[in-house]
Amino acid sequence: MSKPMSSEPKNTAWSGPGARTEGVEHRFKAGERVRVRMNRTGANPRTPKYLLGKTGVIAELHGATYAPHDHRGVYPYLYTVAFDVSEISGKASKDKILVDLTEEWLEPL
């Protein structure tokens, strides 16, 4: 049994200096379909290449945090996005994969 998707930002473990979860609206809502952008120069480099151009559904909303060591200041909001494995592999599957992606990589459908 799968757990229901959250429509509200969840509390994250990022509670130290610079953490933000209020004051700026999330661009996307839980349940919204999105596509992973093909190219985002200067964006978070941890986005898996196999997801570029793929479509998924926002499963959870997270906050953002200040991380000067590996990003240029405050990270964009983080989302958990659910992808059909068949969308990624091109093979028949009923399974899903959940991936955390920053807002800068996502575009609305």
C-alpha positions in Angstrom: 0.0 0.0 0.0 1.5 3.4 -1.0 1.3 6.3 1.3 -0.7 9.4 0.2 1.2 12.3 -1.3 1.7 15.3 0.9 0.2 18.6 -0.3 2.0 20.7 2.3 5.8 21.2 2.6 7.1 18.7 5.0 9.5 19.6 7.8 13.0 18.8 6.7 16.1 17.9 8.7 17.5 21.2 7.5 16.9 23.3 10.6 20.2 25.1 11.0 21.2 28.6 10.0 19.9 29.6 6.6 17.1 27.0 6.4 14.0 28.3 4.8 10.5 26.7 4.5 8.4 29.8 4.6 8.2 33.2 2.9 8.7 31.9 -0.6 6.0 29.9 -2.4 6.8 26.5 -3.8 6.4 26.7 -7.6 4.8 23.2 -7.8 2.2 21.4 -5.8 2.0 17.7 -4.8 0.3 15.7 -7.6 1.4 18.1 -10.3 3.1 16.6 -13.4 6.5 18.0 -14.3 9.3 17.4 -16.7 13.0 17.4 -15.9 14.8 20.0 -17.9 17.3 18.9 -20.5 19.9 21.5 -19.5 20.4 23.9 -16.6 23.8 25.5 -16.7 24.9 26.2 -13.2 22.2 24.1 -11.7 22.7 21.4 -9.1 25.0 18.9 -10.8 23.6 15.9 -8.9 20.5 15.5 -11.1 20.9 12.1 -12.7 21.4 12.3 -16.5 19.0 9.4 -17.1 16.1 11.6 -15.9 16.7 14.5 -18.3 13.6 15.1 -20.4 11.6 12.5 -18.4 8.2 13.3 -16.9 7.0 12.5 -13.3 4.6 13.6 -10.6 5.5 15.7 -7.5 5.2 13.3 -4.6 6.4 15.6 -1.7 7.5 19.1 -1.1 10.6 19.9 1.0 12.2 23.1 2.2 15.5 24.7 1.1 18.7 25.4 2.9 21.8 27.6 2.7 24.7 25.4 1.5 27.7 27.6 0.4 30.1 24.7 0.1 28.6 23.1 -3.0 26.0 25.6 -4.3 25.8 29.3 -4.8 24.0 30.2 -1.6 20.4 29.0 -0.8 19.4 25.9 -2.6 16.1 26.1 -4.6 13.3 24.1 -3.0 13.6 20.3 -3.1 10.9 18.0 -4.3 10.5 14.3 -4.3 9.3 13.3 -7.8 7.8 9.9 -8.7 8.7 8.5 -12.1 7.3 5.4 -13.8 10.1 3.0 -14.3 8.7 2.4 -17.8 9.2 6.1 -18.5 12.9 5.8 -17.6 13.7 2.4 -19.0 11.4 2.1 -22.0 10.4 -1.4 -20.7 7.1 -2.4 -19.3 6.9 -2.0 -15.5 4.4 -1.0 -12.9 7.1 0.2 -10.5 8.0 3.7 -9.7 11.2 5.4 -8.7 11.3 8.4 -6.3 14.0 11.0 -6.8 14.7 14.2 -4.9 15.3 17.1 -7.4 15.7 20.8 -6.9 13.1 23.2 -8.3 15.5 24.7 -10.9 15.5 21.3 -12.8 11.7 21.1 -13.1 9.3 22.6 -15.6 5.5 22.4 -15.6 3.6 20.3 -18.2 
